[in-house]
């Protein structure tokens, strides 16, 4: 079947198997390997991408279901050579170690900050609670997202506050 | 946006050099490797825990239009690859030929054009099994009527693997016989799984023309793996290149060689194409290196006034269907004999019996420092059991019995020589941060109101940095590690190391070690790792050994360079070497500080157009292979506060205080991050994680829906402190910290849970202290109703 969608602002059209998962579509068809796969059961969240600005677990979304929607992956966070505050926050606050869960965590963080520019620690913990990190113990991820909240996107961006 | 200015030259909170690629999604993990013409493999696994294979029919799978090869154990027999040696001197089936011995065992391998087709073809393979009775309970493994699992080994008539002991049994028995107080406790350290976010996988690319195999693989020990592949597959070692790209967490899970890796190699040889194999999460949880699974009986002896005299323990160790634990050869129970803990004892004895069961192989994995998790759990639970018996405060009882600072180096009753320590200072610091006395007052008030608040205390001593090659090897390879340092003419440097980061940040911390020694900025030093064609030999990263071993090698190499640089600087300055002094990054003439040469100027001189001192070769390079004289012994004092819901048995960790002493911290930010992660693991193990089996040997924890890991909601903000007691024998005094928190936190959490339940008469709760189990304990039952 044919699927048409927007990925990181680009129109994409591909012939795919109907059963193809969005995570494999992004990784294997489009070469966007920043989105990772970790569990099959929607528990770990390393595959989180944004679909129409909402975080979704791309291991449990068919690529076909993304047809007509706008998908954003980690590769879109940096703009014109400037890191998204979320990316910079993860660096500043040591919010990552092995880096495997990081893209999913950052996409969730981006979506959170887009709707709630100044989240409390409890709100951040709630927002990332569907995602697992095995390295950091979460504390520095929370701090990273707080850092990003304190350094909002420039108004020129399409999602800033 | 912030940049990398104002970062330290040497130790300190340096932002990680790894992060710019990871935050952009530009890391390269094994599944990100894609080669022209690459095929995809998938493993068919046993649905049964114990069964004889009566037939395998692969005809239909072979006829699938996208299938390029189907490989069975019989095919591997022809290549002498059906069995492979384990890291514990046993053999393990690559693909089963005679029997399957655990649920999830590898039976066949399909190579197809894409990953979906490979999975489809697995469904087309028809395997007939004759079910056999499984051995699930390790306590029954040695029963006379237990089915023999390893009948592949000629003459084997039982499921016994080893008996091992440490300490002096007679001395311990005498101490126990004469003690005022002896208490005992059975406890289980349940089977768990490290479950790194990235599962295991490999991409094998065999070039039939050159005979060279390139293997991208999830390994914590690329060099050791290369050597073992050479031995297993009969390929010449120089024709094997193992590349560990970015690794998405390891925690011990990526130390062993798994059948899937070998199958990807065979698949590439058979098809002439690169073959990728990446396991799914269920495969990871059901078949790869589990951890723990120790059934322990502990005893502790003391005087009535609380002087601890001795500890004894007997252990049944469940090693699964193949003895594939990755640990030093002479230590079949790992370093479990450090179970004497942090206390000055008169006697100690332990005995460990290893048995086969119909479960996945493995055993030493998961940030355990070779079984020190089990050892520390045992002794720290026993001290609390004793405290309850004596009616003493558990913190006071520990303080009363610690090894004193002046006793170091301290020889424990099981032979370990602890290098340095100041336990009381560390424990008191943790108690101070916690506000321990105030917490006890609060607890008393809450108990008046019927609330179940618990305060847990634990103290651990680790033994890491394996190890002295005289005593320690894995599969015959001495546990040393190397570093090669090259200073380029412009003073930039490249450091090549044998250890393998899986998130520990070696690219940053190892550059910091060199920066501290030579004064070259951290960002001017590239660290190369994870490629056996580019790095020196060494045993890899596990057991918190990177800094203690390869980190020492890096410092030693840097000091060799500094020594040579001094001679070159002296020539350049027309001064005598003994008249030069060193400040970080620069030699200068004593008494005339203006006359000097920076390390960068010396580097150019080393490659430049003038005569070097007589007999000196050009360039500014050095290498070192470090053979540790002893292990290092990091330690820490922990306090945990929990609240137990009286209605449900749900445990909530309210606070956790961790004061760690790992010697000097190269990068405190990274050390703290590792402690955060380890504490989270500890809470997970104490309250949530268990790889469970039913009576038929079916794995009940084969997905993240059933194997529960802590999320951001189960763990608190960690409260950290530090003390600094350098190792006297390590070049930079550092001790290794990666596993400390994983080792120290589980007993602290359980001590807190038991403390909360103590008004109800509860003396012990096994891990994981799930709501059902805690609730049962509150009702006076050992286990929840079935």
Interface residues (C-beta under 8 A of the other chain):
Chain A: X17 X19 X20 X24 X27 X28 X31 X32 X33 X34 X35 X36 X37 X38 X39 X40 X41 X43 X44 X46 X73 X74 X75 X77 X78 X82 X83 X87 X88 X90 X91 X92 X94 X96 X97 X98 X99 X100 X101 X102 X103 X106 X121 X124 X125 X126 X128 X129 X130 X131 X132 X133 X134 X135 X136 X137 X138 X139 X140 X141 X142
Chain B: X1 X2 X15 X16 X18 X19 X20 X21 X22 X23 X24 X25 X26 X27 X28 X29 X31 X32 X34 X114 X115 X116 X194 X195 X196 X197 X198 X199 X246 X247 X248 X249 X250 X251 X280 X281 X282 X502 X503 X504 X505 X669 X670 X672 X673 X674 X675 X676 X677 X678 X679 X680 X681 X703 X704 X705 X709 X711 X712 X713 X715 X717 X718
